Amino acid sequence: MTTAKLSLHDIAVERARRRVLDVPSLDVLPGELLAVVGPNGAGKSTLVQIMALLERPAKGEVLFDGERVGRNVLPYRRRMAVVFQEPLLLDTSVESNVRSGLALRGVPGGEQRRRAGEWLERFGIAHLARRSSRTLSGGEAQRTSLARALALEPEVLILDEPFAALDAPTRAGLIDDLDNILSATRITTVFVTHDRSEALRLGDRVAVLMNGRIRQIGPPSNVFAAPADEEVATFVGVETITAGRVRSIADGIAIVDIGEKVVEANAVGRPGDEVLVCLRPEDIILAPLADAAQATSARNRLPATVNRITSAGPHASVALDAGFPLVALITKQSLEELALEPGSTVLASFKATAAHLILHRQSQAS
């Protein structure tokens, strides 16, 4: 069994007599990027403080390479690096900032210059080496902060919402570069964010933190396609969540009644169970009603009426009445080709594998 690089056991943190973090167990495996995602106020910053050994929990322990971290945290903190949302740069040159952590750790000057030069180059800011940090853009400052952290050659890198303050194009470019660097170096990384797309793009595994608790953890495809409960489903972008009842199950497919409509989904539970049917908007395909007779692999084909159309960048979000509320995400080109407007009728289809069922708590208990 692989020993976790960083582990939390029975962690509890309280503030003003309120528990803000409650994590019975969390392992970060060697070489992986664990993305921790959650809404504002979920406890993400507190989790960073505990994992980075910047705060002691009221209860529980942190392990580094299987060793319990005691009161003397300095030897372990020297094996880690942390990057925050704010770059926190010194009022000096870019190169001096990248070298600052190395200087504090007593690295010889020649080695400082070599490492600083390497990471300035890798983050595309070598031309800014002599520039004052006060003149940097937000993206340049965060690249400097990341270069400073990675120049330390940490065993564990902790990133606390490093892109939250950046505009979309700057963020996209920096995520691309960071993804390439971490894929090449395989530094064990904890990436904390409220942005689902960042977690999906970067994470080897994703942990969903809500109200101070890890509600679900696993590969991104599992977490985003098969959320553990309704609250997680809503957070990870499932826009259709509707109640139904399992009528029957055969060959791994559940027949589910949703009011007067019937849909097919991957089997969960037993006949008679109450469930929530969850569908991601990008899994819904819209077509003219005339296509209803055409052969398709989609097990579910429902006539639907357009209620509302909302622009979503290069896409459009289409709210439908299919006998139950249904939301589809389609391209602007498809919107024009289908000539959709409120009141239009279309065929909404989706595969049984796209419909994720969540058992109601009462059904789970029985």
C-alpha positions as CSV (number, residue, x, y, z in Angstrom):
1,M,0.0,0.0,0.0
2,T,1.3,3.4,-1.0
3,T,2.0,5.8,2.0
4,A,0.2,9.1,1.6
5,K,2.4,12.1,1.2
6,L,0.1,14.2,3.4
7,S,-2.7,12.9,5.6
8,L,-5.3,14.4,7.9
9,H,-6.7,12.2,10.7
10,D,-9.7,13.2,12.8
11,I,-9.2,17.0,12.1
12,A,-11.6,19.4,13.8
13,V,-11.3,23.2,13.9
14,E,-13.7,25.4,15.9
15,R,-14.1,29.2,15.7
16,A,-16.5,31.1,18.0
17,R,-17.8,27.8,19.3
18,R,-18.7,26.7,15.8
19,R,-17.0,23.8,14.0
20,V,-15.7,25.1,10.7
21,L,-13.8,22.1,9.7
22,D,-14.5,18.4,10.4
23,V,-12.4,16.0,8.4
24,P,-12.1,12.4,9.7
25,S,-9.7,11.3,7.0
26,L,-8.0,12.8,3.9
27,D,-5.0,11.5,2.1
28,V,-3.0,13.2,-0.6
29,L,-1.1,10.6,-2.6
30,P,2.5,11.0,-3.8
31,G,2.6,12.7,-7.2
32,E,-1.1,13.4,-7.5
33,L,-2.9,16.7,-7.8
34,L,-5.8,16.8,-5.4
35,A,-8.3,19.5,-6.3
36,V,-10.4,20.7,-3.3
37,V,-13.5,22.5,-4.6
38,G,-16.3,24.1,-2.7
39,P,-18.4,27.3,-2.4
40,N,-17.3,30.4,-0.5
41,G,-17.5,29.7,3.3
42,A,-17.0,26.0,2.8
43,G,-13.9,25.9,5.0
44,K,-11.3,25.8,2.2
45,S,-9.0,28.5,3.6
46,T,-9.1,26.8,7.0
47,L,-8.2,23.5,5.4
48,V,-5.2,25.2,3.7
49,Q,-4.0,26.5,7.0
50,I,-4.1,23.0,8.5
51,M,-2.5,21.2,5.6
52,A,0.2,23.9,5.3
53,L,1.0,23.5,9.0
54,L,0.2,27.2,9.5
55,E,-2.5,26.4,12.2
56,R,-2.9,23.7,14.7
57,P,-6.3,22.0,14.8
58,A,-8.3,21.8,18.0
59,K,-8.4,18.0,17.4
60,G,-6.6,15.5,15.2
61,E,-3.2,15.1,13.6
62,V,-1.4,15.8,10.3
63,L,1.0,13.1,8.9
64,F,3.8,13.8,6.4
65,D,5.1,10.6,4.7
66,G,3.4,8.7,7.5
67,E,5.1,10.6,10.3
68,R,3.0,12.4,12.8
69,V,3.8,16.2,12.7
70,G,4.4,17.3,16.3
71,R,4.9,20.8,17.7
72,N,8.1,21.3,15.8
73,V,6.6,21.9,12.3
74,L,9.6,23.7,10.8
75,P,11.3,20.6,9.4
76,Y,8.1,19.7,7.6
77,R,7.2,23.2,6.4
78,R,10.7,23.4,4.8
79,R,9.5,20.5,2.5
80,M,6.4,22.4,1.4
81,A,5.5,25.6,-0.5
82,V,2.3,27.6,-0.4
83,V,0.9,30.0,-3.0
84,F,-2.0,32.2,-2.0
85,Q,-4.6,34.2,-4.0
86,E,-2.6,37.3,-3.3
87,P,1.0,37.0,-4.6
88,L,2.5,38.7,-1.5
89,L,5.6,39.8,-3.3
90,L,8.5,41.8,-1.7
91,D,9.1,45.3,-2.9
92,T,12.1,44.3,-5.0
93,S,12.9,42.8,-8.4
94,V,11.1,39.8,-9.9
95,E,14.3,37.7,-9.7
96,S,14.9,38.7,-6.1
97,N,11.4,37.6,-5.2
98,V,12.0,34.2,-6.8
99,R,15.3,33.9,-5.0
100,S,13.9,35.1,-1.6
101,G,12.8,31.7,-0.3
102,L,16.0,30.1,-1.3
103,A,18.0,32.8,0.5
104,L,16.0,32.2,3.7
105,R,16.9,28.5,3.5
106,G,20.6,29.2,3.1
107,V,20.9,28.1,-0.5
108,P,24.3,29.4,-2.0
109,G,24.0,32.3,-4.4
110,G,25.0,30.5,-7.5
111,E,22.3,27.8,-6.9
112,Q,19.8,30.6,-6.2
113,R,20.5,32.2,-9.6
114,R,20.3,28.9,-11.4
115,R,17.0,27.9,-9.9
116,A,15.5,31.3,-10.2
117,G,16.5,31.5,-13.9
118,E,15.1,28.1,-14.6
119,W,11.7,28.9,-13.1
120,L,11.5,32.4,-14.5
121,E,12.0,30.8,-17.9
122,R,9.4,28.0,-17.3
123,F,6.8,30.5,-16.3
124,G,7.6,32.8,-19.3
125,I,8.7,35.8,-17.3
126,A,12.5,35.6,-17.7
127,H,12.3,39.0,-19.5
128,L,10.9,40.5,-16.3
129,A,13.8,39.4,-14.1
130,R,15.0,43.0,-13.4
131,R,11.5,44.5,-13.3
132,S,10.2,45.9,-10.0
133,S,7.4,43.8,-8.5
134,R,5.3,46.9,-8.1
135,T,5.0,47.3,-11.9
136,L,3.7,43.8,-12.6
137,S,0.2,42.9,-13.8
138,G,-1.9,40.5,-11.8
139,G,-0.9,37.5,-14.0
140,E,2.8,38.4,-14.0
141,A,2.8,38.8,-10.2
142,Q,1.1,35.3,-9.8
143,R,3.6,33.8,-12.2
144,T,6.4,35.3,-10.0
145,S,4.8,33.8,-6.9
146,L,4.5,30.4,-8.5
147,A,8.1,30.5,-9.7
148,R,9.2,31.4,-6.2
149,A,7.4,28.5,-4.7
150,L,8.6,25.9,-7.2
151,A,12.2,27.1,-7.0
152,L,12.2,25.7,-3.5
153,E,11.7,22.2,-5.1
154,P,9.0,21.4,-2.6
155,E,7.8,17.9,-1.9
156,V,4.3,19.2,-1.4
157,L,2.8,22.3,-3.2
158,I,-0.4,23.9,-1.8
159,L,-2.2,26.4,-4.0
160,D,-5.0,28.4,-2.3
161,E,-7.2,29.9,-5.1
162,P,-4.2,31.2,-7.0
163,F,-6.2,32.3,-10.0
164,A,-9.3,33.8,-8.3
165,A,-8.3,37.5,-8.8
166,L,-7.2,37.1,-12.5
167,D,-9.3,37.9,-15.6
168,A,-10.4,35.0,-17.8
169,P,-7.7,35.1,-20.5
170,T,-4.9,35.5,-18.0
171,R,-6.3,32.7,-15.9
172,A,-6.6,30.4,-18.9
173,G,-3.0,30.9,-20.0
174,L,-1.6,30.4,-16.5
175,I,-3.7,27.3,-15.9
176,D,-2.3,25.8,-19.2
177,D,1.3,26.5,-18.1
178,L,0.8,25.2,-14.6
179,D,-0.9,22.1,-15.9
180,N,2.1,21.4,-18.2
181,I,4.6,22.0,-15.4
182,L,2.9,19.9,-12.8
183,S,2.4,17.1,-15.3
184,A,6.1,17.1,-16.0
185,T,7.3,17.4,-12.4
186,R,4.7,15.3,-10.6
187,I,5.0,17.4,-7.5
188,T,2.4,16.3,-5.0
189,T,-0.1,19.2,-5.1
190,V,-3.2,20.4,-3.3
191,F,-5.1,22.8,-5.4
192,V,-7.9,24.7,-3.6
193,T,-10.6,26.5,-5.7
194,H,-14.2,27.5,-5.8
195,D,-14.1,27.1,-9.6
196,R,-15.5,23.8,-10.9
197,S,-13.8,24.1,-14.3
198,E,-10.3,24.5,-12.7
199,A,-10.8,21.4,-10.6
200,L,-12.1,19.4,-13.5
201,R,-9.1,20.6,-15.7
202,L,-6.3,20.1,-13.2
203,G,-7.4,17.4,-10.6
204,D,-6.3,13.8,-10.7
205,R,-8.9,13.5,-7.9
206,V,-11.5,16.0,-6.7
207,A,-12.7,16.5,-3.1
208,V,-15.9,18.5,-2.6
209,L,-15.8,20.5,0.6
210,M,-19.1,21.9,2.0
211,N,-19.9,23.2,5.4
212,G,-16.4,22.1,6.6
213,R,-16.9,18.5,5.5
214,I,-15.6,16.4,2.6
215,R,-18.9,15.4,1.0
216,Q,-17.4,13.4,-1.9
217,I,-13.9,12.5,-3.2
218,G,-12.8,10.7,-6.4
219,P,-11.8,11.0,-10.0
220,P,-13.3,14.2,-11.6
221,S,-15.4,12.1,-14.0
222,N,-17.1,10.3,-11.1
223,V,-17.7,13.4,-9.0
224,F,-19.1,15.5,-11.8
225,A,-21.1,12.8,-13.4
226,A,-22.3,10.9,-10.3
227,P,-22.6,13.4,-7.4
228,A,-23.3,11.9,-4.0
229,D,-26.2,14.0,-3.0
230,E,-28.4,16.9,-4.2
231,E,-26.3,19.7,-2.7
232,V,-23.1,18.3,-4.4
233,A,-25.0,17.8,-7.6
234,T,-26.1,21.5,-7.6
235,F,-22.6,22.7,-6.9
236,V,-20.9,20.6,-9.6
237,G,-23.2,22.0,-12.3
238,V,-26.1,19.5,-12.5
239,E,-29.0,21.8,-13.6
240,T,-31.8,19.2,-13.8
241,I,-32.6,17.6,-10.5
242,T,-36.2,16.2,-10.4
243,A,-37.9,13.6,-8.2
244,G,-39.0,10.2,-9.5
245,R,-39.8,6.7,-8.4
246,V,-38.2,3.5,-9.7
247,R,-40.8,1.4,-11.4
248,S,-38.6,-1.6,-12.4
249,I,-35.0,-2.7,-12.9
250,A,-33.7,-5.0,-15.6
251,D,-30.3,-5.6,-17.2
252,G,-28.8,-2.7,-15.2
253,I,-31.3,-0.2,-16.4
254,A,-33.9,1.4,-14.1
255,I,-37.3,2.5,-15.5
256,V,-38.2,5.7,-13.5
257,D,-41.5,7.4,-13.3
258,I,-41.3,11.2,-13.2
259,G,-44.9,12.3,-12.9
260,E,-46.6,11.1,-16.1
261,K,-43.2,10.7,-17.9
262,V,-40.9,7.7,-17.9
263,V,-37.1,7.8,-18.3
264,E,-34.4,5.2,-18.3
265,A,-31.3,5.5,-16.2
266,N,-28.4,3.4,-14.9
267,A,-29.9,1.2,-12.2
268,V,-29.8,2.4,-8.5
269,G,-31.8,1.0,-5.6
270,R,-34.9,-1.2,-5.9
271,P,-38.4,-0.9,-7.5
272,G,-40.5,1.5,-5.4
273,D,-37.5,3.6,-4.3
274,E,-37.8,7.3,-4.5
275,V,-34.9,8.9,-6.3
276,L,-33.6,12.2,-7.7
277,V,-32.9,12.1,-11.4
278,C,-29.9,14.3,-12.2
279,L,-28.9,15.4,-15.7
280,R,-26.1,17.7,-16.7
281,P,-27.2,20.3,-19.3
282,E,-24.4,19.3,-21.8
283,D,-25.8,15.8,-21.9
284,I,-29.2,16.9,-23.4
285,I,-29.4,16.9,-27.2
286,L,-32.1,19.0,-28.9
287,A,-33.5,18.2,-32.3
288,P,-36.6,19.0,-34.4
289,L,-39.6,16.9,-33.4
290,A,-39.6,15.5,-37.0
291,D,-36.4,13.5,-36.0
292,A,-38.4,11.5,-33.4
293,A,-38.6,8.5,-35.8
294,Q,-34.9,8.4,-36.6
295,A,-32.7,5.7,-35.0
296,T,-30.5,6.8,-32.2
297,S,-28.5,5.4,-29.2
298,A,-30.3,7.7,-26.8
299,R,-32.8,5.7,-24.6
300,N,-34.7,8.8,-23.7
301,R,-36.5,10.9,-26.3
302,L,-39.1,13.4,-25.0
303,P,-41.1,16.1,-26.7
304,A,-40.4,19.4,-25.0
305,T,-41.4,23.0,-25.1
306,V,-38.9,25.9,-24.8
307,N,-39.6,28.1,-21.8
308,R,-36.5,30.3,-21.7
309,I,-33.2,30.9,-23.5
310,T,-30.3,32.4,-21.8
311,S,-26.9,33.3,-23.3
312,A,-23.9,31.5,-21.8
313,G,-20.9,32.7,-23.7
314,P,-20.5,30.6,-26.9
315,H,-23.4,28.5,-25.8
316,A,-27.1,29.0,-24.9
317,S,-28.9,27.6,-21.9
318,V,-32.3,26.4,-22.9
319,A,-35.0,25.8,-20.1
320,L,-37.6,23.3,-21.3
321,D,-40.8,21.7,-20.1
322,A,-40.6,18.0,-20.9
323,G,-43.3,17.0,-18.5
324,F,-40.7,18.0,-15.9
325,P,-38.2,20.9,-15.9
326,L,-35.2,20.2,-18.1
327,V,-32.2,22.3,-18.9
328,A,-30.0,21.9,-22.1
329,L,-26.8,23.6,-23.0
330,I,-26.3,23.9,-26.8
331,T,-24.1,25.9,-29.1
332,K,-25.2,29.3,-30.5
333,Q,-25.0,27.7,-34.0
334,S,-27.4,24.9,-32.9
335,L,-29.7,27.6,-31.5
336,E,-29.9,29.3,-34.8
337,E,-30.2,26.1,-36.9
338,L,-33.2,25.0,-34.7
339,A,-34.7,28.5,-34.8
340,L,-35.5,28.2,-31.1
341,E,-37.5,30.7,-29.2
342,P,-39.9,30.5,-26.2
343,G,-42.8,28.4,-27.2
344,S,-40.9,26.3,-29.7
345,T,-41.3,22.5,-29.5
346,V,-38.3,20.2,-29.8
347,L,-37.2,16.7,-29.2
348,A,-35.0,16.4,-26.1
349,S,-32.9,13.2,-25.9
350,F,-30.3,11.8,-23.6
351,K,-28.7,8.4,-22.9
352,A,-29.6,6.3,-20.0
353,T,-25.9,6.5,-18.9
354,A,-26.3,10.3,-18.7
355,A,-29.1,10.1,-16.1
356,H,-27.7,9.7,-12.6
357,L,-30.0,8.6,-9.8
358,I,-29.6,9.6,-6.2
359,L,-31.6,7.6,-3.6
360,H,-33.7,9.7,-1.3
361,R,-32.5,9.4,2.3
362,Q,-35.6,7.5,3.3
363,S,-35.0,5.0,0.6
364,Q,-31.3,4.7,1.7
365,A,-32.4,4.1,5.3
366,S,-34.8,1.4,4.3
